[in-house]
Amino acid sequence: GVEELVLLEKLLGLPKGSKYGVQGERKVPVLQTNNGPGLTGIMTIAAYLVKQAKKEQLLGSTAEEKAVVQQWLEYRVTQVDGSSSKEDTRIILKDLNIHLEDKVYLAGNIFTLADILMYYGLHHVMVDLTVQEKEKYLNVSRWFNHIQHYPGVRQHLSNVVFIKNRLYTNAH
């Protein structure tokens, strides 16, 4: 959680120096702000950072986009972060694959905070997928590959390689 927030800060072009901590067994991130109580939880802190960077468009423009971004951020915390088994991971990839069938990004046609945090949350999963699994979840693979090449997102994280099989190039 904290590492992702540091990546997000850098991506947003915010100055370094935020004070992060964690609390509880689940190591929930906490951000100590200058005034008042600390902010708790990856989504709360991430939304705060986006506003600090004056990049509110990452939270969605319309009421519907904002709701969809929020929905995927919640999904990230409740499903992705809570997943522990291969079966959980398979369900998540299947859900995402269906959702991304006709979309470029999680919130449709705009790049949002949901894409960034879902990318960070799934990176360790995608790294371990076999070529066959990547092909099985083709829409997730396409989306993930797109996000990892989005300027500033990947940073020091390893590049996940997707093999483009010639058989599939003209499948549409």
C-alpha positions in Angstrom: 0.0 0.0 0.0 2.6 2.6 1.1 4.9 1.7 -1.8 2.1 2.3 -4.3 1.3 5.7 -2.8 4.9 6.7 -3.2 4.7 5.6 -6.8 1.5 7.6 -7.2 3.1 10.7 -5.7 5.9 10.5 -8.2 3.5 9.9 -11.1 1.5 12.9 -10.1 4.6 15.1 -9.8 4.1 15.8 -6.1 7.1 16.7 -4.0 8.5 13.9 -1.9 8.4 14.0 1.8 5.0 12.8 2.7 5.0 10.9 6.0 3.4 7.4 5.7 2.9 4.8 8.3 0.8 1.7 8.6 -1.7 0.5 11.2 -3.2 -2.8 12.2 -2.5 -6.3 11.1 -3.5 -5.6 7.6 -0.9 -2.8 7.3 -3.4 -0.1 6.3 -1.5 2.9 5.0 -1.8 6.1 7.0 -0.7 9.6 5.8 0.2 12.2 8.4 -1.0 15.6 7.1 0.3 18.8 8.5 -2.9 19.8 10.0 -5.3 17.5 11.8 -5.6 13.8 12.0 -3.9 11.4 9.6 -5.7 10.1 6.6 -6.2 6.3 6.6 -6.7 3.9 3.7 -5.1 3.6 0.3 -8.2 5.0 -1.6 -8.7 8.0 0.7 -5.0 8.9 0.5 -4.8 8.3 -3.2 -7.8 10.6 -3.9 -6.2 13.2 -1.5 -2.9 13.1 -3.5 -4.8 13.5 -6.8 -6.5 16.6 -5.5 -3.2 17.9 -4.1 -1.7 17.5 -7.5 -4.7 19.3 -9.0 -5.4 16.4 -11.3 -9.0 15.8 -10.4 -9.8 14.5 -13.9 -8.2 11.3 -12.7 -11.2 10.8 -10.4 -13.6 11.2 -13.4 -15.3 14.2 -14.9 -19.0 13.3 -14.9 -21.0 12.0 -12.0 -21.2 8.6 -13.7 -17.4 8.5 -14.3 -16.7 9.4 -10.7 -19.0 6.6 -9.5 -17.3 4.1 -11.8 -13.9 5.2 -10.7 -15.0 4.8 -7.1 -16.5 1.4 -7.8 -13.2 0.1 -9.2 -11.2 1.6 -6.3 -13.5 -0.2 -3.9 -13.1 -3.4 -5.9 -9.4 -3.0 -5.7 -9.5 -2.8 -1.9 -12.1 -5.4 -1.2 -11.4 -8.0 -3.9 -7.8 -7.6 -5.2 -6.2 -6.7 -1.8 -8.3 -9.3 -0.1 -7.5 -12.1 -2.5 -5.5 -14.9 -1.1 -6.0 -17.9 -3.3 -5.4 -18.8 -6.9 -9.2 -19.2 -7.2 -9.7 -15.6 -5.9 -7.2 -14.3 -8.5 -8.9 -16.3 -11.3 -12.3 -14.7 -10.4 -10.8 -11.2 -10.4 -9.1 -11.7 -13.8 -12.4 -13.2 -15.2 -14.4 -10.2 -13.9 -12.0 -7.7 -15.3 -11.7 -9.5 -18.6 -15.5 -9.3 -19.1 -15.6 -5.7 -18.0 -12.7 -4.7 -20.3 -14.2 -6.4 -23.4 -15.4 -3.2 -24.9 -13.4 -0.6 -23.0 -10.0 0.9 -23.2 -9.9 1.8 -19.5 -11.7 0.7 -16.4 -14.0 3.8 -16.5 -14.6 3.5 -20.3 -12.6 5.8 -22.5 -10.7 7.9 -19.9 -7.5 7.0 -18.0 -8.2 7.4 -14.2 -6.9 6.7 -10.8 -8.7 3.3 -11.0 -6.4 2.2 -13.8 -3.3 3.3 -11.9 -4.2 1.6 -8.7 -5.5 -1.5 -10.3 -2.3 -1.8 -12.3 -0.2 -1.5 -9.1 -2.5 -4.0 -7.4 -2.3 -6.6 -10.1 1.3 -6.2 -11.1 2.5 -9.1 -8.9 -0.3 -11.3 -10.4 0.5 -10.4 -14.0 4.2 -11.1 -13.6 3.4 -14.7 -12.6 0.9 -15.5 -15.4 1.9 -18.0 -18.1 1.6 -17.1 -21.7 -1.6 -19.3 -21.9 -3.1 -17.5 -18.9 -2.3 -14.1 -20.5 -4.1 -15.2 -23.7 -7.0 -16.5 -21.7 -7.5 -13.1 -20.2 -6.8 -11.2 -23.4 -8.7 -8.0 -22.5 -6.9 -7.8 -19.1 -3.6 -8.3 -20.9 -4.3 -5.7 -23.5 -5.4 -3.2 -20.8 -2.5 -4.0 -18.5 0.0 -3.7 -21.3 -1.5 -0.3 -22.3 -1.4 1.0 -18.7 2.2 -0.1 -18.1 3.3 1.9 -21.1 1.3 5.0 -20.0 3.9 7.7 -19.3 5.1 7.6 -15.7 3.0 4.7 -14.5 5.4 1.8 -14.4 8.5 3.5 -12.9 10.8 0.9 -11.3 8.3 -2.0 -11.6 9.3 -4.8 -14.0 7.9 -4.7 -17.5 5.5 -7.6 -18.1 6.0 -9.1 -21.5 3.0 -10.0 -23.6 3.7 -12.1 -26.7 1.7 -11.1 -29.7 0.8 -14.3 -31.5 0.4 -13.8 -35.2 -2.7 -15.9 -35.3 -4.5 -13.4 -33.2 -3.6 -10.2 -34.9 -6.5 -10.2 -37.3 -9.0 -12.0 -35.1 -11.6 -9.1 -35.1 
